[in-house]
Amino acid sequence: MNKKRLEGKVAIVVGAGQQPGQTIGNGRAVAERFAQEGASLLIVDVNADFLKDTYKKIQSYRGKVFKIVADITDENACKQIAQACMQHFQRVDILHNNVGLSKGDKKTTELDTSVWDYIMDRNLKGMFMMCKQVLPLMIAQKSGCIINISSTASRAARPTLTYKTSKAGVNAMTQHIAIENAPHGIRANAILPGLMDTPMAINRRAQERGLDAEVIRRERNALVPMGRVGSAWDVANAAVFLASDEAAYITGVLLPVDGGLLEKRG
């Protein structure tokens, strides 16, 4: 039998919980694919209820999994996540940061500074603090892989300010971490999802606009060169590749998973 692509590796997946909706979210899909490929997992989410289903599903793959409810806007919580992984597994091979939100974001002249702070804390500062706490562990073992979830919004025009700016910050931070830590055998890459069929992307917009989710899907499908939005499995499969030894010579990459959307936008 062929060896699984992440066999023997230990991964922290932040934002692994599943929001209510008709489809699977990016964080849960990544956690499932990592488990399918043989990784041991510490799954993290701020919402205990969202984390339950992910935990049960991963248990069904008969892999090792532990869960922790934590808010990564608290640096002490980030430290506890890293310590918990070391306590359970004695190493950290993969840190996958899947946190991002845009609710309340507006154009510059209408944006409240409290909304700016709220989004920035979760989309950028939290990722920084997780990297800060995990990097010393990876440096000590002379290996590791960090994957940060950004967005094609970081490289395209948007009607709102904070989400784009925060994800552009994720790109820059990821590339800095990649170069800074390459001598330690650590890789860092970012995935830039495009228009995806996830609960956060579809169901929230449908609720906000008072429309059926299928209307939102059709609108977004029409924007993508491939004629359809992506799924969380597309993001998860990209994450598996970047986390695996197949990507051993890849670092500092901003990888669009977008069906050609960025190329269309130019």
C-alpha positions as CSV (number, residue, x, y, z in Angstrom):
1,M,0.0,0.0,0.0
2,N,1.3,3.4,-0.9
3,K,2.4,5.7,2.0
4,K,-0.1,8.4,2.8
5,R,1.2,11.9,1.8
6,L,1.2,13.3,5.4
7,E,1.9,10.1,7.3
8,G,3.9,10.7,10.5
9,K,3.3,14.5,10.4
10,V,1.6,16.5,13.1
11,A,-0.6,19.4,12.1
12,I,-2.3,22.3,13.9
13,V,-5.4,23.5,12.0
14,V,-6.7,26.8,13.2
15,G,-10.3,27.6,12.2
16,A,-11.2,23.9,11.8
17,G,-14.8,24.4,12.9
18,Q,-17.8,24.0,10.6
19,Q,-20.2,26.9,10.3
20,P,-23.9,26.1,9.6
21,G,-24.6,25.8,5.9
22,Q,-25.3,23.5,3.0
23,T,-21.6,22.9,2.1
24,I,-18.3,22.3,3.9
25,G,-16.0,25.1,5.0
26,N,-12.3,25.5,4.2
27,G,-11.0,24.7,7.7
28,R,-13.0,21.5,8.1
29,A,-12.1,20.3,4.6
30,V,-8.4,20.9,5.3
31,A,-8.6,19.0,8.6
32,E,-10.4,16.1,7.0
33,R,-7.9,15.9,4.1
34,F,-4.9,16.1,6.4
35,A,-6.4,13.2,8.4
36,Q,-7.1,11.2,5.3
37,E,-3.5,11.6,4.3
38,G,-2.3,10.3,7.7
39,A,-1.6,13.4,9.7
40,S,-2.2,13.6,13.5
41,L,-4.2,16.7,14.3
42,L,-4.8,19.4,16.8
43,I,-7.9,21.2,15.6
44,V,-8.7,24.7,16.9
45,D,-11.7,26.9,16.7
46,V,-13.2,29.8,18.8
47,N,-16.6,28.1,18.7
48,A,-17.0,24.8,20.5
49,D,-20.2,23.9,18.7
50,F,-18.6,24.4,15.3
51,L,-15.6,22.2,16.3
52,K,-17.7,19.2,17.5
53,D,-18.7,17.8,14.0
54,T,-15.1,18.3,12.7
55,Y,-13.8,16.3,15.7
56,K,-16.2,13.5,15.2
57,K,-15.5,13.3,11.5
58,I,-11.8,13.1,12.0
59,Q,-12.2,10.4,14.6
60,S,-13.9,8.3,11.9
61,Y,-10.6,8.2,10.0
62,R,-9.0,6.5,13.0
63,G,-6.2,9.0,13.3
64,K,-5.0,10.8,16.4
65,V,-6.9,14.1,17.0
66,F,-7.2,16.5,19.8
67,K,-9.4,19.6,19.9
68,I,-9.0,22.9,21.7
69,V,-11.4,25.9,21.9
70,A,-9.4,29.1,21.7
71,D,-9.5,32.7,20.5
72,I,-6.3,33.5,18.5
73,T,-6.7,37.2,19.1
74,D,-5.4,36.4,22.6
75,E,-1.6,35.8,22.5
76,N,-1.7,33.6,25.6
77,A,-4.3,31.4,23.8
78,C,-1.9,31.0,20.9
79,K,0.8,30.0,23.3
80,Q,-1.5,27.4,24.9
81,I,-2.3,26.0,21.4
82,A,1.4,25.5,20.7
83,Q,2.0,24.0,24.1
84,A,-0.9,21.6,23.7
85,C,0.4,20.3,20.5
86,M,3.8,19.6,22.1
87,Q,2.1,18.0,25.1
88,H,0.1,15.6,22.9
89,F,2.5,15.0,20.0
90,Q,6.0,16.3,21.0
91,R,6.4,18.2,17.7
92,V,4.6,20.5,15.2
93,D,5.2,19.8,11.5
94,I,2.4,21.9,9.9
95,L,0.6,25.1,11.0
96,H,-2.4,25.8,8.9
97,N,-4.0,29.2,9.7
98,N,-7.6,29.3,8.3
99,V,-9.1,32.4,9.9
100,G,-10.8,35.2,8.0
101,L,-13.9,37.3,8.1
102,S,-15.3,40.4,6.4
103,K,-18.6,41.1,8.1
104,G,-19.1,44.8,8.7
105,D,-16.4,45.9,6.3
106,K,-17.1,49.1,4.3
107,K,-15.5,51.6,2.0
108,T,-12.9,53.8,3.5
109,T,-15.0,56.9,4.3
110,E,-17.8,54.8,6.0
111,L,-15.6,52.3,7.9
112,D,-15.8,52.4,11.7
113,T,-12.3,52.0,13.3
114,S,-13.7,49.4,15.7
115,V,-14.6,47.2,12.7
116,W,-11.1,47.8,11.2
117,D,-9.6,46.6,14.5
118,Y,-12.0,43.6,14.8
119,I,-11.2,42.3,11.3
120,M,-7.5,43.0,11.5
121,D,-7.2,41.3,14.8
122,R,-8.7,38.1,13.4
123,N,-7.4,38.1,9.8
124,L,-3.8,39.2,10.4
125,K,-2.8,39.7,14.0
126,G,-4.0,36.3,15.1
127,M,-2.1,34.6,12.3
128,F,1.1,36.5,13.3
129,M,0.7,35.4,16.9
130,M,0.2,31.8,16.0
131,C,3.3,31.9,13.8
132,K,5.2,33.6,16.6
133,Q,4.4,30.8,19.0
134,V,4.9,27.8,16.7
135,L,8.1,29.0,14.9
136,P,10.4,28.4,17.8
137,L,9.2,24.8,18.0
138,M,9.8,24.3,14.3
139,I,13.2,26.0,14.5
140,A,14.2,23.7,17.3
141,Q,13.3,20.6,15.2
142,K,14.8,22.2,12.0
143,S,11.8,21.6,9.9
144,G,8.2,22.8,9.5
145,C,5.5,24.1,7.1
146,I,3.2,27.1,7.6
147,I,0.2,27.6,5.4
148,N,-1.8,30.8,5.7
149,I,-5.2,31.3,4.0
150,S,-5.3,34.6,2.2
151,S,-7.7,35.6,-0.6
152,T,-7.7,36.7,-4.2
153,A,-9.2,39.8,-2.7
154,S,-5.7,40.8,-1.6
155,R,-4.8,41.3,-5.3
156,A,-8.0,42.6,-6.8
157,A,-10.3,45.6,-6.5
158,R,-12.9,45.3,-3.8
159,P,-15.7,47.7,-2.6
160,T,-14.5,47.4,1.0
161,L,-11.2,48.1,2.7
162,T,-10.3,46.0,5.7
163,Y,-10.6,42.5,4.3
164,K,-8.4,43.3,1.3
165,T,-5.8,45.1,3.4
166,S,-5.7,42.3,6.0
167,K,-5.3,39.6,3.4
168,A,-2.6,41.6,1.6
169,G,-0.9,41.7,5.0
170,V,-1.1,38.0,5.2
171,N,0.7,37.7,1.8
172,A,3.5,40.0,2.9
173,M,3.9,38.3,6.3
174,T,3.9,34.9,4.7
175,Q,6.7,35.8,2.3
176,H,8.7,37.5,5.1
177,I,8.4,34.4,7.3
178,A,9.4,32.2,4.3
179,I,12.7,34.0,3.7
180,E,13.4,34.6,7.4
181,N,13.1,30.9,8.3
182,A,14.3,29.1,5.2
183,P,17.7,28.6,6.8
184,H,15.9,26.6,9.6
185,G,14.3,24.2,7.1
186,I,10.9,25.9,7.5
187,R,8.6,26.7,4.5
188,A,5.8,29.2,4.5
189,N,3.2,29.6,1.7
190,A,-0.2,31.2,1.3
191,I,-3.3,29.9,-0.5
192,L,-5.5,32.6,-2.2
193,P,-9.0,31.2,-2.6
194,G,-11.2,32.9,-5.1
195,L,-15.0,32.6,-5.2
196,M,-15.8,29.5,-3.1
197,D,-19.0,27.6,-2.2
198,T,-18.6,27.7,1.6
199,P,-21.1,28.6,4.3
200,M,-19.3,31.9,5.0
201,A,-19.2,32.9,1.3
202,I,-22.6,31.8,0.2
203,N,-25.1,31.4,3.1
204,R,-24.0,34.6,4.8
205,R,-24.4,36.7,1.7
206,A,-27.8,35.0,0.9
207,Q,-29.0,35.9,4.4
208,E,-27.7,39.5,4.3
209,R,-29.4,40.1,0.9
210,G,-32.5,38.1,1.6
211,L,-31.9,35.9,-1.4
212,D,-31.9,32.1,-2.0
213,A,-28.4,30.7,-1.9
214,E,-28.7,29.4,-5.5
215,V,-29.1,33.0,-6.7
216,I,-25.8,33.9,-5.0
217,R,-24.1,30.8,-6.6
218,R,-25.3,31.7,-10.1
219,E,-24.1,35.2,-9.7
220,R,-20.6,34.1,-8.6
221,N,-20.4,31.2,-11.2
222,A,-20.9,33.8,-13.9
223,L,-17.7,35.6,-12.8
224,V,-15.3,32.7,-13.0
225,P,-13.6,31.7,-16.2
226,M,-14.2,28.0,-15.5
227,G,-17.9,28.8,-15.1
228,R,-18.2,27.6,-11.5
229,V,-17.2,28.6,-8.0
230,G,-14.7,26.4,-6.2
231,S,-15.3,24.2,-3.2
232,A,-13.5,23.9,0.1
233,W,-12.0,20.6,-1.2
234,D,-10.1,22.6,-3.8
235,V,-8.5,24.6,-1.1
236,A,-7.9,21.5,1.0
237,N,-6.2,19.6,-1.8
238,A,-3.9,22.6,-2.4
239,A,-3.1,22.6,1.3
240,V,-2.2,18.9,1.3
241,F,0.2,19.4,-1.6
242,L,1.9,22.4,0.2
243,A,2.1,20.5,3.5
244,S,3.6,17.4,1.8
245,D,7.1,16.5,0.9
246,E,6.1,17.0,-2.7
247,A,6.4,20.7,-2.0
248,A,9.7,20.4,-0.2
249,Y,11.3,23.1,-2.5
250,I,8.4,25.5,-2.5
251,T,8.3,28.4,-0.1
252,G,7.1,32.1,-0.3
253,V,4.5,31.2,-2.8
254,L,1.1,32.9,-3.0
255,L,-1.0,30.2,-4.7
256,P,-4.4,31.2,-6.2
257,V,-7.1,28.6,-6.1
258,D,-9.6,30.5,-8.1
259,G,-10.6,28.9,-11.5
260,G,-8.7,31.7,-13.3
261,L,-10.4,34.6,-11.7
262,L,-7.3,36.6,-11.1
263,E,-6.2,36.2,-14.6
264,K,-9.5,37.4,-15.9
265,R,-9.4,40.5,-13.7
266,G,-5.9,41.2,-14.9
